[in-house]
């Protein structure tokens, strides 16, 4: 439309060029509905606000590195009745993030711990929080690499900065030095400053053995578990069931 051609340079200069995506449609609606100038402008600005919000959400989800398909909508609560649905939905409100509290998800392999943890990442991103999902072993390897190139502090900050940090598969692999110290630094640095969601197929009673250092284990787990919410999952494995059906 001629109108688009006239407005393009102005909208571009004001960084509002996204309005051009719906300008034609809104113009036709305004004419047909006999909108006032104020209503027409209001609808265009609503479109722009929605576009920017969606763009920011997409960016937060991409930075989180969470699997885009692992959401609460795709979680099969019916498969495993031991999952406390009400507790999960309460966690999805993200109040624990606002309160800087942690969530510990424990249970056997294949029972949906990682799926639920990533679903909480999605909910956090939808509510405007920055989140990061990472396996514990991958995080510790990345942090340790900073000792070789002088980026240790910057790498540590990458895990301290997000509102929510999800540490997946804690205890799956033995922690090798300096892993226990680095993990403690993350837990301590986030204590009462940001939230951690931790998943593990080990019972909490076994966690001190993972650190290989009684002092670090005591201090780290004390901070991790302080006012934390615990979600325990038992029952059959989704993956094992899927293999049986295959």
Phi and psi in degrees as a GROMACS rama.xvg file:
@    title "Ramachandran Plot"
@    xaxis  label "Phi"
@    yaxis  label "Psi"
@TYPE xy
-60.4222  -35.8362  UNK-2
-60.4153  -43.7928  UNK-3
-58.3253  -44.978  UNK-4
-60.1134  -39.2689  UNK-5
-71.7191  -36.8717  UNK-6
-85.5941  -19.5241  UNK-7
-52.6458  -51.8522  UNK-8
-63.2107  -34.6997  UNK-9
-71.2177  -45.0608  UNK-10
-65.4994  -36.6783  UNK-11
-65.2184  -43.9787  UNK-12
-64.08  -34.1252  UNK-13
-86.9367  2.81857  UNK-14
58.8884  42.1417  UNK-15
-123.568  24.7986  UNK-16
-64.7241  -17.0285  UNK-17
-61.4347  -25.2948  UNK-18
-58.7676  -28.7325  UNK-19
-61.4749  -23.8946  UNK-20
-65.7898  -31.0323  UNK-21
-118.514  4.63961  UNK-22
-61.5375  -45.7215  UNK-23
-59.9192  -48.8109  UNK-24
-63.0996  -43.4304  UNK-25
-66.8737  -34.0746  UNK-26
-64.2084  -42.9503  UNK-27
-65.7098  -41.5762  UNK-28
-62.9355  -38.7547  UNK-29
-65.0361  -40.8221  UNK-30
-68.0854  -48.3906  UNK-31
-64.4311  -38.0177  UNK-32
-93.0443  -0.0671501  UNK-33
52.7758  48.8369  UNK-34
-69.005  152.729  UNK-35
-75.5889  164.368  UNK-36
-58.9874  -39.2259  UNK-37
-64.9858  -42.4684  UNK-38
-66.3685  -40.9406  UNK-39
-59.996  -46.9749  UNK-40
-64.7053  -40.4568  UNK-41
-59.9721  -43.4012  UNK-42
-65.1702  -41.0023  UNK-43
-62.5509  -41.5482  UNK-44
-70.1886  -35.7759  UNK-45
-60.5119  -42.1963  UNK-46
-60.3673  -42.6189  UNK-47
-67.255  -41.7347  UNK-48
-61.3774  -43.3691  UNK-49
-64.5334  -41.0595  UNK-50
-61.4128  -44.7408  UNK-51
-67.1231  -38.8424  UNK-52
-63.8079  -41.5387  UNK-53
-67.0896  -37.4438  UNK-54
-64.5401  -42.186  UNK-55
-66.1903  -38.6309  UNK-56
-62.8628  -46.0177  UNK-57
-58.7269  -40.6897  UNK-58
-66.617  -43.3848  UNK-59
-63.4406  -41.2705  UNK-60
-65.879  -40.0791  UNK-61
-65.8451  -40.9104  UNK-62
-68.4676  -26.5912  UNK-63
-69.6796  -23.1729  UNK-64
63.7362  13.3728  UNK-65
-74.263  151.137  UNK-66
-64.5051  126.038  UNK-67
-67.1768  -15.9187  UNK-68
-96.2166  -10.2742  UNK-69
-90.2439  82.2588  UNK-70
-121.038  171.704  UNK-71
-64.9591  -30.9454  UNK-72
-65.727  -27.6422  UNK-73
-100.883  2.81172  UNK-74
-83.5317  130.554  UNK-75
-91.3494  90.078  UNK-76
-65.9011  -29.324  UNK-77
-69.2685  -26.1434  UNK-78
-66.2259  -39.4417  UNK-79
-127.349  93.9579  UNK-80
-64.3046  -12.2542  UNK-81
-74.4119  -16.0269  UNK-82
-70.8071  123.08  UNK-83
-76.3756  95.8265  UNK-84
-60.7719  -43.0301  UNK-85
-62.4475  -38.8392  UNK-86
-64.871  -42.4681  UNK-87
-62.8833  -44.7792  UNK-88
-65.2945  -34.065  UNK-89
-65.954  -41.5563  UNK-90
-62.8846  -33.389  UNK-91
-66.2344  -15.4078  UNK-92
-69.4915  -17.6667  UNK-93
68.1611  18.7851  UNK-94
-61.4953  -32.7392  UNK-95
-63.146  -29.2265  UNK-96
-72.9418  -42.3368  UNK-97
-62.0541  -30.7702  UNK-98
-94.1833  2.76099  UNK-99
57.8817  41.2616  UNK-100
-105.987  162.733  UNK-101
-104.504  162.505  UNK-102
-130.433  129.004  UNK-103
-114.097  119.291  UNK-104
-111.529  116.218  UNK-105
-121.628  147.465  UNK-106
163.841  168.516  UNK-107
-63.568  164.313  UNK-108
-60.5042  137.114  UNK-109
85.7525  6.80575  UNK-110
-93.9324  5.04885  UNK-111
103.207  12.2595  UNK-112
-61.778  -49.4247  UNK-113
-65.3703  -39.2925  UNK-114
-59.5374  -47.8726  UNK-115
-64.131  -39.601  UNK-116
-62.8663  -42.3149  UNK-117
-70.4414  -32.3177  UNK-118
-62.9665  -37.2747  UNK-119
-67.1525  -32.3229  UNK-120
-61.2314  -45.9366  UNK-121
-60.0671  -44.5015  UNK-122
-63.8532  -40.4865  UNK-123
-61.7621  -45.8034  UNK-124
-63.3191  -39.0815  UNK-125
-63.3721  -27.9593  UNK-126
-96.3516  11.8065  UNK-127
92.3852  5.76165  UNK-128
-87.9013  149.406  UNK-129
-86.9574  134.086  UNK-130
-137.415  156.974  UNK-131
-142.723  129.461  UNK-132
-109.277  131.074  UNK-133
-155.487  140.26  UNK-134
-63.8787  143.895  UNK-135
-57.2901  -45.8622  UNK-136
-61.7923  -38.5859  UNK-137
-67.86  -40.6023  UNK-138
-62.3641  -47.0241  UNK-139
-66.0376  -35.6622  UNK-140
-64.9217  -41.41  UNK-141
-66.0752  -43.8578  UNK-142
-62.0967  -46.1557  UNK-143
-61.8849  -32.545  UNK-144
-61.7817  -23.3207  UNK-145
-69.3594  -17.4881  UNK-146
-71.8779  -25.2576  UNK-147
-82.207  -29.5362  UNK-148
-118.767  13.0123  UNK-149
75.3784  19.7552  UNK-150
-111.831  21.2045  UNK-151
-57.0659  -48.5916  UNK-152
-64.4519  -41.1135  UNK-153
-63.7252  -38.9627  UNK-154
-69.7923  -38.5776  UNK-155
-60.9484  -42.655  UNK-156
-62.4873  -30.0717  UNK-157
-62.0887  -26.4393  UNK-158
-99.4143  -12.4102  UNK-159
-92.138  -23.9794  UNK-160
-73.6394  -43.7275  UNK-161
-62.4467  151.988  UNK-162
-63.9398  -34.633  UNK-163
-130.618  128.776  UNK-164
-118.66  122.734  UNK-165
-102.439  119.569  UNK-166
-105.818  109.077  UNK-167
-96.4011  143.957  UNK-168
62.0557  44.368  UNK-169
-65.2065  131.23  UNK-170
86.6957  -2.51184  UNK-171
-68.3864  -38.0102  UNK-172
-120.386  143.771  UNK-173
-61.527  142.041  UNK-174
-81.8937  125.85  UNK-175
-104.499  145.062  UNK-176
-57.0126  136.699  UNK-177
-93.2054  25.8493  UNK-178
-54.7545  -47.6607  UNK-179
-58.4799  -41.9136  UNK-180
-67.0605  -40.6162  UNK-181
-66.7042  -40.5263  UNK-182
-64.3747  -40.7487  UNK-183
-60.1875  -43.0293  UNK-184
-60.486  -37.5518  UNK-185
-67.8249  -47.2291  UNK-186
-62.0743  -45.6099  UNK-187
-66.9248  -41.4285  UNK-188
-66.0906  -28.4804  UNK-189
-93.5823  -7.95649  UNK-190
-59.2388  119.612  UNK-191
61.342  14.4175  UNK-192
-118.547  -29.8921  UNK-193
-158.604  164.728  UNK-194
-98.1119  149.381  UNK-195
-122.576  133.897  UNK-196
-109.828  121.416  UNK-197
-119.04  132.42  UNK-198
-112.004  146.005  UNK-199
-155.999  142.12  UNK-200
-93.5169  7.74848  UNK-201
-101.486  147.462  UNK-202
-70.1186  146.532  UNK-203
-52.9152  -29.497  UNK-204
-63.8675  -22.4603  UNK-205
-88.7675  -12.3131  UNK-206
-61.9475  -37.291  UNK-207
-57.1767  -32.3624  UNK-208
-67.1486  -25.2343  UNK-209
-67.5021  -32.7805  UNK-210
-72.2804  -28.3825  UNK-211
63.7095  10.912  UNK-212
-143.695  105.339  UNK-213
-55.9033  -38.1057  UNK-214
-67.6378  -47.8  UNK-215
-65.3646  -38.4301  UNK-216
-61.3675  -46.6999  UNK-217
-62.7445  -48.2096  UNK-218
-68.9649  -43.7585  UNK-219
-67.6347  -47.3317  UNK-220
-70.4135  -29.3349  UNK-221
-62.9088  -43.7529  UNK-222
-71.0627  -40.2081  UNK-223
-63.126  -40.7546  UNK-224
-89.6585  -5.4832  UNK-225
-65.2502  116.116  UNK-226
58.7912  21.4032  UNK-227
-78.1164  152.26  UNK-228
-98.3016  132.782  UNK-229
-109.607  128.776  UNK-230
-117.086  112.067  UNK-231
-103.073  128.269  UNK-232
-117.513  132.825  UNK-233
-125.727  179.678  UNK-234
108.674  -166.168  UNK-235
-76.3595  161.586  UNK-236
-90.6275  131.271  UNK-237
-60.6429  -43.5512  UNK-238
-66.752  -42.7728  UNK-239
-61.9995  -40.2987  UNK-240
-64.8228  -39.7534  UNK-241
-65.447  -36.1307  UNK-242
-67.7592  -35.2946  UNK-243
-66.6107  -34.8889  UNK-244
-76.4846  -22.7949  UNK-245
